[in-house]
């Protein structure tokens, strides 16, 4: 319980570090695992970029007279950012399990794409987009989207608790 209190006390910094680690892992799978991101994967990454920006602002506000109000509002904003990520991760995981359809912006061709394909696509050339409803990797029965859902929900919940504690302080 004491460890949790320490984490929540420094929640914006913890959220920034965890968000950076999640992005690093995603880019590692892309670079070294040759697992190109689909449209929904990129939307999930947006949540971590947003959370990093929010956390950086909250950390900066911690050096001003607005630190208490900024931390409370910032932790609530982090909950929203991580909730956004959980939404996209849950939608993709459900689409992979065929519980519902992926959005129309996702290809369902199941074609594997390499970094070279993405570079060619960005340069105006051809290239296939990976399917959002096919999991190219899984660990303990969960795909990357499934694990990201678990992490995002946990981060959102911890952000809510951190915001509530700030209010009580």
N, CA and C of each residue as an Amber inpcrd file, in Angstrom:
protein
   507
   0.8230000  -1.1880000   0.0000000   0.0000000   0.0000000   0.0000000
   0.8680000   1.2530000   0.0000000   1.9920000   1.1680000   0.6960000
   2.9130000   2.2950000   0.7460000   3.5170000   2.5590000  -0.6310000
   3.8070000   1.4900000  -1.3730000   4.3510000   1.6530000  -2.7240000
   3.3270000   2.3210000  -3.6380000   2.0620000   1.9350000  -3.4940000
   1.0070000   2.5460000  -4.3010000   0.8730000   4.0300000  -3.9850000
   0.9640000   4.3850000  -2.7130000   0.8950000   5.7950000  -2.3180000
   2.0370000   6.5920000  -2.9290000   3.2190000   6.0030000  -2.9510000
   4.3800000   6.6740000  -3.5440000   4.1860000   6.8640000  -5.0430000
   3.6370000   5.8630000  -5.7070000   3.3730000   5.9590000  -7.1440000
   2.3350000   7.0390000  -7.4190000   1.2640000   7.0380000  -6.6450000
   0.1970000   8.0230000  -6.8680000   0.6540000   9.4410000  -6.5650000
   1.5500000   9.5870000  -5.6050000   2.0750000  10.9120000  -5.2660000
   2.8530000  11.4970000  -6.4370000   3.5070000  10.6390000  -7.1850000
   4.3160000  11.0580000  -8.3300000   3.6690000  10.6320000  -9.6530000
   2.3430000  10.5490000  -9.6460000   1.6400000   9.9750000 -10.7810000
   1.9610000  10.6230000 -12.1220000   2.0260000  11.9330000 -12.2580000
   2.3390000  12.4910000 -13.5760000   3.6880000  11.9980000 -14.1200000
   4.6910000  11.9120000 -13.2500000   5.9910000  11.4100000 -13.6850000
   5.9050000   9.9320000 -14.0620000   5.2070000   9.1510000 -13.2520000
   5.0330000   7.7210000 -13.5400000   4.2810000   7.5490000 -14.8710000
   3.2330000   8.3320000 -15.0680000   2.4590000   8.2480000 -16.3170000
   3.3270000   8.5940000 -17.5200000   4.1850000   9.5900000 -17.3710000
   5.0850000   9.9640000 -18.4630000   6.0510000   8.8270000 -18.7930000
   6.6380000   8.2340000 -17.7650000   7.6080000   7.1470000 -17.9690000
   6.9260000   5.9110000 -18.5600000   5.7690000   5.5460000 -18.0340000
   5.0590000   4.3680000 -18.5520000   4.6210000   4.6050000 -19.9960000
   4.1460000   5.8080000 -20.3040000   3.7370000   6.1240000 -21.6780000
   4.9230000   6.0260000 -22.6340000   6.0640000   6.5600000 -22.2150000
   7.2740000   6.4650000 -23.0510000   7.6850000   5.0070000 -23.2460000
   7.5760000   4.2080000 -22.1830000   7.9280000   2.7880000 -22.2870000
   6.9760000   2.0480000 -23.2340000   5.6900000   2.3690000 -23.1660000
   4.7200000   1.7190000 -24.0660000   5.0010000   2.0900000 -25.5230000
   5.3220000   3.3590000 -25.7630000   5.6670000   3.7710000 -27.1330000
   6.9550000   3.1070000 -27.5930000   7.9290000   3.0020000 -26.6920000
   9.1910000   2.3360000 -27.0370000   8.9480000   0.8720000 -27.3870000
   8.0870000   0.2130000 -26.6140000   7.7670000  -1.1870000 -26.9100000
   7.0760000  -1.3060000 -28.2630000   6.1320000  -0.4300000 -28.5390000
   5.4300000  -0.4690000 -29.8310000   6.4040000  -0.2590000 -30.9850000
   7.2830000   0.7200000 -30.8240000   8.2570000   0.9730000 -31.8890000
   9.2720000  -0.1660000 -31.9920000   9.5720000  -0.8140000 -30.8650000
  10.4570000  -1.9760000 -30.9030000   9.8390000  -3.1320000 -31.6770000
   8.5460000  -3.4030000 -31.4270000   7.8700000  -4.4450000 -32.1940000
   7.8550000  -4.0970000 -33.6790000   7.6870000  -2.8340000 -33.9780000
   7.6560000  -2.3870000 -35.3730000   9.0320000  -2.5160000 -36.0150000
  10.0580000  -2.0260000 -35.3290000  11.3950000  -1.9940000 -35.9110000
  12.0660000  -3.3590000 -35.9240000  12.0500000  -4.0280000 -34.7690000
  12.7940000  -5.2770000 -34.6590000  11.9370000  -6.5050000 -34.9440000
  10.6540000  -6.3980000 -34.6820000   9.7540000  -7.5160000 -34.9390000
   9.1010000  -7.4600000 -36.3040000   9.3330000  -6.3520000 -37.0120000
   8.7670000  -6.1500000 -38.3530000   7.2450000  -6.2800000 -38.3530000
   6.6210000  -5.7760000 -37.2860000   5.1640000  -5.7810000 -37.1840000
   4.6740000  -4.3590000 -37.4320000   4.2610000  -4.1030000 -38.6520000
   3.8120000  -2.7620000 -39.0160000   2.5020000  -2.4430000 -38.3070000
   2.3230000  -1.1870000 -37.8900000   1.0900000  -0.8150000 -37.1940000
  -0.0670000  -0.6090000 -38.1640000  -1.2300000  -1.0170000 -37.7180000
  -2.4400000  -0.7550000 -38.4940000  -3.0010000   0.6010000 -38.0540000
  -4.1000000   0.9980000 -38.6410000  -4.7400000   2.2720000 -38.3020000
  -5.0960000   2.3420000 -36.8180000  -5.6520000   1.2940000 -36.2740000
  -6.0690000   1.2910000 -34.8750000  -4.8610000   1.2910000 -33.9320000
  -3.7800000   0.6510000 -34.3490000  -2.5540000   0.6650000 -33.5450000
  -2.0340000   2.0910000 -33.4050000  -2.0650000   2.8270000 -34.4990000
  -1.5890000   4.2040000 -34.4660000  -2.4860000   5.0750000 -33.5970000
  -3.7880000   4.8230000 -33.6010000  -4.7080000   5.5690000 -32.7360000
  -4.3890000   5.2770000 -31.2640000  -4.0320000   4.0420000 -30.9610000
  -3.6830000   3.6930000 -29.5850000  -2.4130000   4.4170000 -29.1440000
  -1.4730000   4.5690000 -30.0650000  -0.2360000   5.2850000 -29.7390000
  -0.5140000   6.7590000 -29.4580000  -1.5040000   7.3190000 -30.1290000
  -1.8530000   8.7220000 -29.8900000  -2.1250000   8.9730000 -28.4140000
  -2.7880000   8.0330000 -27.7700000  -3.1180000   8.2050000 -26.3490000
  -1.8580000   8.3890000 -25.5170000  -0.8070000   7.6460000 -25.8230000
   0.4290000   7.7580000 -25.0560000   1.1470000   9.0730000 -25.3480000
   1.1230000   9.5170000 -26.5940000   1.7120000  10.8200000 -26.9150000
   0.9590000  11.9310000 -26.1850000  -0.3590000  11.8470000 -26.1860000
  -1.1760000  12.8430000 -25.4780000  -0.8900000  12.7920000 -23.9820000
  -0.8310000  11.5880000 -23.4270000  -0.5600000  11.4370000 -21.9900000
   0.8170000  11.9950000 -21.6360000   1.8020000  11.7940000 -22.4860000
   3.1300000  12.3390000 -22.2150000   3.0900000  13.8680000 -22.1910000
   2.3550000  14.4660000 -23.1130000   2.2490000  15.9260000 -23.1450000
   1.5460000  16.4420000 -21.8900000   0.4520000  15.7980000 -21.5140000
  -0.2800000  16.2050000 -20.3080000   0.6250000  16.0760000 -19.0860000
   1.2960000  14.9440000 -18.9640000   2.1610000  14.7110000 -17.8060000
   3.2830000  15.7460000 -17.7480000   3.8550000  16.0930000 -18.8860000
   4.9230000  17.0970000 -18.9100000   4.4090000  18.4540000 -18.4360000
   3.2160000  18.8170000 -18.8670000   2.6250000  20.0850000 -18.4210000
   2.3770000  20.0510000 -16.9150000   1.8440000  18.9430000 -16.4040000
   1.5690000  18.8290000 -14.9670000   2.8730000  18.9050000 -14.1720000
   3.9070000  18.2610000 -14.6630000   5.2040000  18.3120000 -13.9790000
   5.7220000  19.7480000 -13.9560000   5.5920000  20.4470000 -15.0740000
   6.0200000  21.8500000 -15.1270000   5.1740000  22.7120000 -14.1820000
   3.8780000  22.4700000 -14.1470000   3.0040000  23.2270000 -13.2350000
   3.3490000  22.9610000 -11.7760000   3.9770000  21.8190000 -11.5120000
   4.3820000  21.4910000 -10.1480000   5.3980000  22.4630000  -9.5810000
   5.9850000  23.2790000 -10.4370000   6.9640000  24.2760000  -9.9960000
   6.3500000  25.6680000  -9.9100000   5.0210000  25.7250000  -9.9190000
   4.3170000  27.0130000  -9.8740000   3.2790000  26.9920000  -8.7470000
   2.6740000  28.1340000  -8.4800000   1.6010000  28.1470000  -7.4740000
   0.3630000  27.3370000  -7.9000000   0.2790000  26.9560000  -9.1550000
  -0.8580000  26.1760000  -9.6510000  -0.6820000  24.6780000  -9.4810000
   0.3360000  24.2710000  -8.7290000   0.6780000  22.8500000  -8.6750000
  -0.4630000  21.9570000  -8.1850000  -1.2000000  22.3710000  -7.1600000
  -2.2630000  21.5020000  -6.6210000  -3.4220000  21.3660000  -7.6010000
  -3.9120000  22.4930000  -8.0920000  -5.0230000  22.4580000  -9.0500000
  -4.5700000  21.8110000 -10.3640000  -3.3580000  22.1480000 -10.7970000
  -2.8360000  21.5700000 -12.0380000  -2.6830000  20.0650000 -11.9540000
  -2.2360000  19.5710000 -10.8010000  -2.0680000  18.1220000 -10.6240000
  -3.4120000  17.4150000 -10.6460000  -4.3990000  17.9860000  -9.9710000
  -5.7340000  17.3670000  -9.9310000  -6.3520000  17.3230000 -11.3270000
  -6.3320000  18.4590000 -12.0070000  -6.8940000  18.5220000 -13.3590000
  -6.0690000  17.6690000 -14.3160000  -4.7640000  17.7140000 -14.1460000
  -3.8840000  16.9250000 -15.0130000  -4.0930000  15.4300000 -14.8590000
  -4.2600000  14.9720000 -13.6270000  -4.5060000  13.5400000 -13.4050000
  -5.8480000  13.1250000 -14.0010000  -6.8410000  14.0080000 -13.9120000
  -8.1360000  13.7200000 -14.5480000  -7.9780000  13.6770000 -16.0650000
  -7.1850000  14.5900000 -16.6120000  -6.9400000  14.5890000 -18.0650000
  -6.1780000  13.3310000 -18.4840000  -5.2660000  12.8720000 -17.6350000
  -4.5560000  11.6180000 -17.9300000  -5.5400000  10.4530000 -17.9720000
  -6.5160000  10.4560000 -17.0730000  -7.5300000   9.3910000 -17.0770000
  -8.2830000   9.3890000 -18.4080000  -8.6010000  10.5610000 -18.9090000
  -9.3070000  10.6640000 -20.1930000  -8.4120000  10.1750000 -21.3300000
  -7.1370000  10.5840000 -21.3160000  -6.2080000  10.1530000 -22.3700000
  -6.0430000   8.6340000 -22.3740000  -5.8570000   8.0500000 -21.1870000
  -5.6980000   6.5960000 -21.1190000  -7.0170000   5.8890000 -21.4470000
  -8.1350000   6.5070000 -21.1050000  -9.4380000   5.9620000 -21.4980000
  -9.6010000   5.9360000 -23.0050000  -9.1110000   6.9840000 -23.6710000
  -9.1150000   7.0410000 -25.1390000  -8.3110000   5.8640000 -25.7090000
  -7.1520000   5.6170000 -25.1280000  -6.3340000   4.4860000 -25.5720000
  -7.0220000   3.1570000 -25.3150000  -7.6790000   3.0270000 -24.1560000
  -8.4010000   1.7870000 -23.8340000  -9.5440000   1.5600000 -24.8220000
 -10.2190000   2.6370000 -25.1990000 -11.3060000   2.5430000 -26.1860000
 -10.8030000   1.9300000 -27.4890000  -9.7150000   2.4880000 -28.0260000
  -9.1840000   1.9760000 -29.2960000  -8.6260000   0.5640000 -29.1490000
  -7.9380000   0.2980000 -28.0470000  -7.3730000  -1.0340000 -27.8250000
  -8.4800000  -2.0690000 -27.6540000  -9.5210000  -1.7120000 -26.9060000
 -10.6490000  -2.6290000 -26.7270000 -11.3750000  -2.8970000 -28.0320000
 -11.5450000  -1.8440000 -28.8330000 -12.2150000  -2.0110000 -30.1340000
 -11.3920000  -2.9490000 -31.0170000 -10.0790000  -2.7360000 -31.0500000
  -9.2480000  -3.5970000 -31.8890000  -9.2130000  -5.0260000 -31.3620000
  -9.0620000  -5.1970000 -30.0600000  -9.0310000  -6.5520000 -29.5040000
 -10.3420000  -7.2790000 -29.7970000 -11.4580000  -6.5860000 -29.6520000
 -12.7570000  -7.1850000 -29.9710000 -12.8810000  -7.5440000 -31.4410000
 -12.3350000  -6.6930000 -32.3060000 -12.3590000  -6.9880000 -33.7450000
 -11.4910000  -8.2090000 -34.0580000 -10.3600000  -8.3230000 -33.3480000
  -9.4980000  -9.4940000 -33.5490000 -10.2040000 -10.7770000 -33.1120000
 -11.0210000 -10.6980000 -32.0760000 -11.7720000 -11.8590000 -31.5870000
 -13.0740000 -12.0540000 -32.3730000 -13.3110000 -11.1710000 -33.3410000
 -14.5150000 -11.2210000 -34.2000000 -15.7940000 -10.9790000 -33.4050000
 -15.6930000 -10.1880000 -32.3180000 -16.8750000  -9.8200000 -31.5480000
 -17.6270000  -8.6970000 -32.2410000 -16.9100000  -7.8650000 -32.9780000
 -17.4930000  -6.7660000 -33.7530000 -16.5440000  -6.4350000 -34.8850000
 -16.9840000  -5.5840000 -35.7790000 -16.1880000  -5.2470000 -36.9620000
 -15.1730000  -4.1510000 -36.6350000 -14.0870000  -4.1840000 -37.3520000
 -13.1040000  -3.1050000 -37.2800000 -13.6540000  -1.9230000 -38.0800000
 -13.1350000  -0.7280000 -37.8580000 -13.6420000   0.4130000 -38.6180000
 -13.3270000   0.2850000 -40.1060000 -14.0430000   1.0240000 -40.9060000
 -13.8750000   0.9590000 -42.3590000 -12.4780000   1.3890000 -42.7900000
 -11.7810000   2.1470000 -41.9560000 -10.4360000   2.6090000 -42.3080000
  -9.3910000   1.4990000 -42.2070000  -9.7900000   0.3390000 -41.7220000
  -8.8560000  -0.7750000 -41.5740000  -8.9860000  -1.7350000 -42.7500000
  -7.8380000  -2.1150000 -43.2600000  -7.8290000  -3.1110000 -44.3330000
  -8.0550000  -4.4790000 -43.7130000  -8.7390000  -5.3320000 -44.3990000
  -8.9530000  -6.7020000 -43.9230000  -8.3140000  -7.6950000 -44.8670000
  -7.2090000  -7.2800000 -45.4540000  -6.5330000  -8.1500000 -46.4050000
  -5.6290000  -9.1520000 -45.7240000  -5.1780000  -8.8290000 -44.5230000
  -4.2940000  -9.7300000 -43.8050000  -2.8880000  -9.7350000 -44.3670000
  -2.5360000  -8.7680000 -45.1870000  -1.2170000  -8.6970000 -45.7890000
  -0.2300000  -8.1610000 -44.7630000   0.9240000  -8.8140000 -44.6620000
   1.9810000  -8.3090000 -43.7730000   2.6950000  -7.1730000 -44.4610000
   2.9910000  -6.1520000 -43.7140000   3.6420000  -4.9770000 -44.2540000
   4.9810000  -4.7790000 -43.5550000   5.9680000  -4.3810000 -44.3090000
   7.2810000  -4.1070000 -43.7350000   7.4800000  -2.6010000 -43.6030000
   8.5370000  -2.2300000 -42.9190000   8.8790000  -0.8180000 -42.7770000
   9.1340000  -0.2190000 -44.1620000   9.7440000  -0.9880000 -45.0410000
   9.9940000  -0.5010000 -46.4030000   8.6770000  -0.1760000 -47.1080000
   7.6380000  -1.0110000 -46.8790000   6.3240000  -0.7320000 -47.4730000
   5.7660000   0.5880000 -46.9490000   5.9090000   0.8090000 -45.6380000
   5.4040000   2.0500000 -45.0560000   6.1710000   3.2590000 -45.5620000
   7.4880000   3.1210000 -45.6830000   8.2970000   4.2250000 -46.2230000
   7.8900000   4.5250000 -47.6530000   7.6340000   3.4740000 -48.4390000
   7.1920000   3.6760000 -49.8190000   5.8270000   4.3480000 -49.8530000
   4.9620000   3.9600000 -48.9430000   3.6250000   4.5680000 -48.8650000
   3.7350000   6.0400000 -48.4970000   4.6040000   6.3580000 -47.5410000
   4.7780000   7.7500000 -47.1260000   5.4250000   8.5760000 -48.2330000
   6.2290000   7.9460000 -49.0580000   6.8800000   8.6490000 -50.1640000
   5.9580000   8.7530000 -51.3730000   4.7370000   8.2800000 -51.2360000
   3.7850000   8.3830000 -52.3380000   3.6870000   7.1220000 -53.1680000
   4.4120000   6.0950000 -52.7760000   4.3630000   4.8450000 -53.5170000
   3.2710000   3.9320000 -53.0060000   3.2970000   2.7010000 -53.4300000
   2.2990000   1.7330000 -52.9990000   2.6250000   1.1780000 -51.6380000
   1.9120000   0.2110000 -51.2340000   2.1360000  -0.4200000 -49.9450000
   0.8170000  -0.8450000 -49.3610000   0.8370000  -1.9480000 -48.6770000
  -0.3860000  -2.4690000 -48.0810000  -0.4710000  -2.0470000 -46.6180000
  -1.6580000  -1.8550000 -46.1300000  -1.8900000  -1.5330000 -44.7330000
  -2.2750000  -2.8280000 -44.0210000  -1.6830000  -3.0790000 -42.8620000
  -2.0380000  -4.3070000 -42.1470000  -3.5020000  -4.2970000 -41.7190000
  -4.0640000  -5.4660000 -41.6240000  -5.4470000  -5.6000000 -41.1860000
  -5.5410000  -5.3460000 -39.6860000  -6.5620000  -4.6090000 -39.2770000
  -6.7660000  -4.3120000 -37.8520000  -7.4040000  -5.4860000 -37.1170000
  -8.0510000  -6.3730000 -37.8500000  -8.7900000  -7.4560000 -37.2080000
  -8.0380000  -8.7800000 -37.1930000  -6.7350000  -8.7370000 -37.4690000
  -5.9120000  -9.9410000 -37.4330000  -4.7140000  -9.6670000 -36.5400000
  -4.5980000 -10.4430000 -35.4650000  -3.5020000 -10.2550000 -34.5110000
  -2.2460000 -10.9610000 -35.0240000  -1.1840000 -10.2010000 -35.3190000
   0.0400000 -10.8360000 -35.8110000   0.9040000 -11.4110000 -34.6960000
   0.5430000 -11.1410000 -33.4230000   1.3530000 -11.5600000 -32.2840000
   0.4480000 -11.7010000 -31.0750000   0.7220000 -12.6820000 -30.2490000
  -0.0510000 -12.8600000 -29.0120000   0.8630000 -13.4480000 -27.9390000
   0.5360000 -13.1130000 -26.6880000   1.2530000 -13.6430000 -25.5440000
   0.2090000 -13.9820000 -24.4890000   0.2230000 -15.1960000 -23.9990000
  -0.7490000 -15.6840000 -23.0200000  -2.1920000 -15.4690000 -23.4990000
  -2.3940000 -15.6350000 -24.7910000  -3.7360000 -15.5450000 -25.3600000
  -4.2200000 -14.1460000 -25.6780000  -3.4230000 -13.1220000 -25.3700000
  -3.8240000 -11.7510000 -25.6870000  -2.8970000 -11.1600000 -26.7450000
  -3.4990000 -10.4490000 -27.6740000  -2.7210000  -9.7570000 -28.6970000
  -2.1220000  -8.4830000 -28.1060000  -1.3590000  -7.7630000 -28.9160000
  -0.8270000  -6.4800000 -28.4440000  -1.9650000  -5.5390000 -28.0710000
  -3.0250000  -5.5330000 -28.8630000  -4.1710000  -4.6800000 -28.5480000
  -4.8190000  -5.1090000 -27.2260000  -4.9060000  -6.4100000 -27.0080000
  -5.4750000  -6.9070000 -25.7610000  -4.6510000  -6.4870000 -24.5540000
  -3.3320000  -6.6220000 -24.6580000  -2.4630000  -6.2050000 -23.5590000
  -2.5190000  -4.6960000 -23.3820000  -2.5720000  -3.9730000 -24.4900000
  -2.6620000  -2.5230000 -24.3970000  -3.9670000  -2.1100000 -23.7140000
  -5.0400000  -2.8380000 -23.9570000  -6.3080000  -2.5600000 -23.2860000
  -6.1430000  -2.7180000 -21.7770000  -5.5300000  -3.8150000 -21.3570000
  -5.3180000  -4.0720000 -19.9270000  -4.4870000  -2.9410000 -19.3060000
  -3.3930000  -2.5790000 -19.9580000  -2.5170000  -1.5260000 -19.4350000
  -3.2440000  -0.1840000 -19.4230000  -3.9520000   0.1300000 -20.4950000
  -4.6490000   1.4210000 -20.5850000  -5.7390000   1.5540000 -19.5230000
  -6.4810000   0.4910000 -19.2890000  -7.5240000   0.5330000 -18.2460000
  -6.8740000   0.7270000 -16.8730000  -5.7770000   0.0360000 -16.6120000
  -5.0860000   0.1870000 -15.3320000  -4.5590000   1.6160000 -15.1730000
  -3.9800000   2.1720000 -16.2310000  -3.4580000   3.5390000 -16.1610000
  -4.5820000   4.5520000 -15.9730000  -5.7010000   4.3340000 -16.6400000
  -6.8530000   5.2360000 -16.4690000  -7.3680000   5.1660000 -15.0370000
  -7.4760000   3.9620000 -14.4900000  -7.9660000   3.8060000 -13.1200000
  -7.0120000   4.4610000 -12.1190000  -5.7200000   4.2630000 -12.2990000
  -4.7450000   4.8920000 -11.4000000  -4.7880000   6.4110000 -11.5280000
  -5.0450000   6.9140000 -12.7110000  -5.1640000   8.3620000 -12.9090000
  -6.3650000   8.9150000 -12.1610000  -7.4720000   8.1820000 -12.1880000
  -8.6730000   8.6030000 -11.4440000  -8.3720000   8.6300000  -9.9470000
  -7.7160000   7.5920000  -9.4490000  -7.3820000   7.5370000  -8.0260000
  -6.4250000   8.6810000  -7.6640000  -5.4420000   8.9360000  -8.5290000
  -4.4940000  10.0320000  -8.2690000  -5.2180000  11.3770000  -8.2480000
  -6.1510000  11.5850000  -9.1600000  -6.9140000  12.8390000  -9.1830000
  -7.7650000  12.9760000  -7.9250000  -8.3880000  11.8940000  -7.4920000
  -9.2230000  11.9280000  -6.2840000  -8.3790000  12.2040000  -5.0490000
  -7.1950000  11.6270000  -4.9880000  -6.3210000  11.8690000  -3.8390000
  -5.8600000  13.3090000  -3.7940000  -5.6370000  13.8950000  -4.9600000
  -5.2120000  15.2970000  -5.0140000  -6.3130000  16.2060000  -4.4660000
  -7.5470000  15.8200000  -4.7240000  -8.6800000  16.6140000  -4.2590000
  -8.7870000  16.5430000  -2.7530000  -8.4800000  15.3770000  -2.2090000
  -8.6100000  15.1850000  -0.7650000  -7.4450000  15.8060000   0.0070000
  -6.3500000  16.0360000  -0.6920000  -5.1520000  16.5500000   0.0020000
  -5.2740000  18.0110000   0.3930000
